[in-house]
Structure formats: C-alpha cells, structure tokens
Amino acid sequence: MTDRFLFVVSPYLTAAASVPGCVVRYMLWTRREARAGSERSDARATPIRSAWRWAVGLVAAGHLLALALPGMVLRWNQQPLRLLALEGAGLAAGIVALAALTAIAVQRARRSQLAAVQSPADVIAWTLLVIELLSGLAIAVFYRWGSSWSAVTIAPYLRSLVRLDPDTVLVARLPLPARLHLFCAFALVAVVPFTRVARAVIAAADRAARWIAARAASIVPSWCAFDDLSARMQPLRVRLTRHEEEEN
C-alpha cells in the first residue's frame, strides 16, 4: 500500500465509516433493552477488566494530550525527569493494557459459548488492538521519547487532515512501527462502531453527555436540550430499530 492510501485516503474513509456508524449505534442503543444489556455488562466488571479500562484509558488520554497540546507537552519534556516520568507512565500503562487484554482473551477462549457470538468486526477490532499495543510498546522501547517527536511530526500531520490539506512528508519518513501504529489507529476507529465494544463506549459517552447537559441547562436554549433532541430523533430511531428487527 502506498503512503497516499495509508495517510491520506484511510483517515477520511475512517471518518466516513465511524461517524454515521456511531450515530446509528447510539440510536439503537437508546432502546430500553439495549441499555439494560449494557448496564448488565458493566455489572460484570472484574479486576482484570478494570485494569484494562484504566490502562487503555491512560494510554488514550496521553495520546490525545500529546496530539492536542503538543506545545505544552514539549515544554513539559524540557526537564529530563518529567520526560522520563511521562514516558515511563505511558510504557507501564501500555504493558498493563496488553497483559490485561491477553488475560481477557484467554478467559474468553476458555468459554466456548462466547466464541459463537463474536462477529467478524469484533475479531478484526481485537486483532487491530493487539497490533496497536505491540507497535506502541515497540516505539516506546526502540524509538524513545515519542511524546516529543510525535509533537513535531504526527500532530502537524493530523492538523493538516483537519484542514483538508494532508501533508504526509513527515509521517512517511517515520519508522515502520510508528507508521503501523498510526494506520492501525485509523482502522480501529473505523471498525469499533460495528463491534460489541461500541455499546460500552456509547454508554459512557451518554452518561458524560447527560452530566454535561445537566450542568449546562441554565445557559442552553430549551430547543437544543438533550432530552428534546432525543425526542426529535425518535422517529428515525424507530425506523432504524424496525429495520434491524426485520434483518434479524
């Protein structure tokens, strides 16, 4: 595959697939039985799953911080001890995330009844996630100080994507693990809305949105309140639900 497909075409394909997919999954999730199923899944949390969620959350937060505020990260990294602390925390979180993911996969493999409910999208997402974690750990070990060099390579590249003027010069020269890490991130974002994981992500986003809406109610006009928007989307949600039931 050429650099143009990896770093120009695939990001926009990701946006075209993930945004509508997230909207449709959210509409279907708002059905009472789907929401109840999500709550039951949350109730089955185990220490391994909790460790996985915290570790991958820290890794994701670190990536978002480095890409959204590269200048602040570079200033933080000017002190060697702070640079070591940041890189060490990311490496430790990545190791915990990979170990927890492996443990979860082993547990699921031992339960033969769960293998039948894994969709192709779930298998693809799990594979991409493993590659993403392994390539991230390889970068942390063999191409150190990624929080610094990504601020002057990947962050400008992502801004160029937002401007609809992709500049792939810097990312095309990155080492293979870094390019693999970046491409798998795009592919993972595109696939997740079609997996079972999307239900947990949407549930968390829904709780966060309602928390924000409750505190912004005094300054937001009544016509764009969360509950009112949900009511306006009800006819489309009903049609999507009916179509899903007909397919099943």
Disulfide bonds with the S-S distance in Angstrom:
none
